[in-house]
Amino acid sequence: MQAPPLAGHTLGNPDNSFAVAEWSDPGGPIGDRPRFIAPWHVHHNDDEVWYVLEGQLCVQSGSERVELTAGCGVLVPRGTPHTYWNPGQERVRYLLIMPPTIQRLIQGIHALTDRSPAALGAVFEECDSSLLPWPPNL
């Protein structure tokens, strides 16, 4: 039996202890502000890990900015405000290793037709996470 490529799929489900998903961002023009993949937020009881397969990824974890290249990873501990983005014009491919609560959060966000702050905030709260006001230093 040969396992299919993970690209675009998630290994695991909300009944498992954790899930692994391969994601990518195509890159794009570099402007004054990063093109954030996720809003500034916090998971109150869950840790989250990124592992870069190709390209570059920046993760802002609390007051620390981590720049990841292929073969590098970072763990953001529960309770730590964070966001992440592709800092360049080239594609980034990365693994996101997460517990079921974060997987449900991502599924909930992708299912939204209304992405207003109130609707997004409600999905975050349902998954024991919170949207945060953007910090001025990002």
C-alpha positions as CSV (number, residue, x, y, z in Angstrom):
1,M,0.0,0.0,0.0
2,Q,1.4,3.4,-0.9
3,A,0.2,6.6,0.9
4,P,-1.1,9.4,-1.3
5,P,0.6,12.8,-1.3
6,L,-0.5,14.9,1.6
7,A,-0.5,18.1,-0.5
8,G,-3.9,19.8,-0.1
9,H,-5.2,17.2,2.4
10,T,-5.2,16.7,6.1
11,L,-3.9,13.5,7.8
12,G,-6.1,13.0,10.9
13,N,-9.5,14.1,11.9
14,P,-11.1,15.8,15.0
15,D,-11.3,12.4,16.7
16,N,-7.5,12.0,16.7
17,S,-5.0,13.6,19.1
18,F,-3.5,15.7,16.3
19,A,-3.7,16.4,12.6
20,V,-1.1,17.2,10.0
21,A,-2.0,19.4,7.0
22,E,0.2,20.5,4.1
23,W,-0.6,24.1,3.0
24,S,1.0,26.5,0.6
25,D,0.9,30.1,-0.3
26,P,1.9,31.2,-3.8
27,G,3.8,34.4,-2.7
28,G,3.2,37.7,-4.3
29,P,4.1,41.3,-4.5
30,I,6.0,42.6,-1.4
31,G,4.3,45.7,0.0
32,D,4.5,47.9,3.1
33,R,2.7,45.3,5.2
34,P,3.0,41.5,5.1
35,R,0.2,39.5,3.4
36,F,-1.0,37.7,6.4
37,I,-2.2,34.1,6.0
38,A,-4.0,34.2,9.4
39,P,-5.2,37.1,11.6
40,W,-3.5,38.0,14.9
41,H,-5.0,35.5,17.3
42,V,-4.5,33.2,20.3
43,H,-5.3,29.6,21.1
44,H,-6.0,29.4,24.8
45,N,-5.4,25.7,25.4
46,D,-3.7,24.4,22.2
47,D,-0.1,24.4,20.8
48,E,0.5,24.7,17.1
49,V,3.5,23.8,14.9
50,W,4.7,24.9,11.5
51,Y,7.4,23.0,9.5
52,V,8.5,24.5,6.2
53,L,9.0,22.1,3.2
54,E,9.9,24.7,0.6
55,G,10.3,28.5,0.5
56,Q,10.1,30.9,3.5
57,L,7.5,31.5,6.2
58,C,7.5,34.2,8.9
59,V,5.8,33.5,12.2
60,Q,5.2,36.3,14.7
61,S,4.8,34.6,18.1
62,G,4.2,37.1,20.9
63,S,7.0,39.7,20.5
64,E,9.3,37.2,18.7
65,R,9.5,37.1,14.8
66,V,10.8,33.7,13.5
67,E,11.9,33.4,9.9
68,L,11.7,29.8,8.7
69,T,13.2,28.3,5.6
70,A,12.9,24.7,4.2
71,G,13.8,22.2,7.0
72,C,12.9,24.6,9.8
73,G,10.0,24.6,12.2
74,V,8.5,26.5,15.1
75,L,6.1,25.6,17.9
76,V,3.8,28.4,19.2
77,P,2.8,27.5,22.7
78,R,-0.8,27.8,23.9
79,G,-1.7,31.2,25.1
80,T,0.7,33.0,22.8
81,P,-0.7,35.5,20.3
82,H,0.5,34.8,16.8
83,T,0.1,35.2,13.1
84,Y,2.1,34.0,10.0
85,W,2.8,35.0,6.4
86,N,4.9,34.3,3.3
87,P,7.5,37.1,3.2
88,G,8.5,36.6,-0.4
89,Q,7.3,36.4,-4.0
90,E,8.0,32.6,-4.2
91,R,5.7,29.8,-3.1
92,V,6.0,28.4,0.4
93,R,4.9,24.9,1.3
94,Y,4.6,24.0,4.9
95,L,3.1,21.4,7.3
96,L,0.8,22.6,10.0
97,I,0.6,20.2,13.0
98,M,-2.4,20.9,15.2
99,P,-4.8,19.4,17.7
100,P,-8.4,18.7,16.8
101,T,-9.7,22.1,18.2
102,I,-7.5,24.1,15.7
103,Q,-8.4,21.7,12.9
104,R,-12.1,22.5,13.7
105,L,-11.3,26.2,13.8
106,I,-9.7,26.1,10.3
107,Q,-12.6,24.1,8.9
108,G,-15.1,26.6,10.4
109,I,-13.3,29.5,8.9
110,H,-13.2,27.9,5.5
111,A,-16.9,27.1,5.7
112,L,-17.9,30.8,6.4
113,T,-19.6,32.7,3.7
114,D,-19.6,35.8,5.9
115,R,-16.1,36.7,7.0
116,S,-17.0,39.8,9.0
117,P,-15.1,40.3,12.2
118,A,-18.1,39.2,14.2
119,A,-18.6,36.0,12.3
120,L,-14.8,35.2,12.4
121,G,-14.7,36.0,16.1
122,A,-17.6,33.6,16.8
123,V,-15.8,30.7,15.1
124,F,-12.6,31.5,17.1
125,E,-14.6,31.6,20.4
126,E,-16.3,28.3,19.6
127,C,-12.9,26.7,19.3
128,D,-11.4,28.1,22.5
129,S,-9.4,30.8,20.6
130,S,-9.7,34.5,20.2
131,L,-9.1,37.1,17.4
132,L,-7.0,39.9,18.7
133,P,-6.6,43.5,17.7
134,W,-3.6,43.9,15.2
135,P,-0.5,45.0,17.1
136,P,1.0,48.2,15.8
137,N,4.5,46.8,15.3
138,L,3.6,44.2,12.7
